[in-house]
């Protein structure tokens, strides 16, 4: 067997998929393209959708449906994060954002859950947008947290962060 690299034409589908992960700057991965398509569909639905309580109920149902579609352990993590966020900050409205569960205040996303399995990453993420009031003295603060499991301390930390984010 030769040690010379295969040309693109001679590569297998698996090898092409692997090289796509190392794609040059300016191109998007399959997961990024899927997230952009999901966001475009969300914006279209918002443009033609209903307003007020009917819209809020529809958005929450979509968020819960997306959580239910996740595979374990992300489903359990997302479900627990949903419960913590909606309890700690009932003023946040669940919705989908780039095809993932998110929580918005006055229509602007404050925090979100990203499934590691959907994103093909080794862990899920709880993130906060620029709308979150998490600013710290000194000009440095975290805006994203890896979530691989939740114990009592982790749940308390999320609740504290969410309450701070909406103050």
Rosetta blueprint (number, residue, H / E / L):
1 X L
2 X L
3 X L
4 X L
5 X L
6 X L
7 X L
8 X H
9 X H
10 X H
11 X L
12 X L
13 X H
14 X H
15 X H
16 X H
17 X H
18 X H
19 X H
20 X H
21 X H
22 X L
23 X L
24 X L
25 X L
26 X L
27 X L
28 X L
29 X L
30 X H
31 X H
32 X H
33 X H
34 X H
35 X H
36 X H
37 X H
38 X H
39 X H
40 X H
41 X H
42 X H
43 X H
44 X H
45 X H
46 X H
47 X H
48 X H
49 X L
50 X L
51 X L
52 X H
53 X H
54 X H
55 X H
56 X H
57 X H
58 X H
59 X H
60 X H
61 X H
62 X H
63 X H
64 X H
65 X H
66 X H
67 X H
68 X H
69 X H
70 X L
71 X L
72 X L
73 X L
74 X H
75 X H
76 X H
77 X H
78 X H
79 X H
80 X H
81 X H
82 X H
83 X H
84 X H
85 X H
86 X H
87 X H
88 X H
89 X L
90 X L
91 X L
92 X L
93 X E
94 X E
95 X E
96 X E
97 X E
98 X L
99 X L
100 X E
101 X E
102 X E
103 X E
104 X E
105 X E
106 X L
107 X L
108 X E
109 X E
110 X E
111 X E
112 X E
113 X E
114 X E
115 X L
116 X L
117 X L
118 X L
119 X L
120 X L
121 X L
122 X L
123 X L
124 X E
125 X E
126 X E
127 X E
128 X E
129 X L
130 X L
131 X L
132 X L
133 X L
134 X L
135 X L
136 X L
137 X L
138 X L
139 X L
140 X L
141 X L
142 X L
143 X L
144 X E
145 X E
146 X E
147 X E
148 X L
149 X L
150 X L
151 X L
152 X H
153 X H
154 X H
155 X H
156 X H
157 X H
158 X H
159 X H
160 X H
161 X H
162 X H
163 X H
164 X H
165 X H
166 X L
167 X L
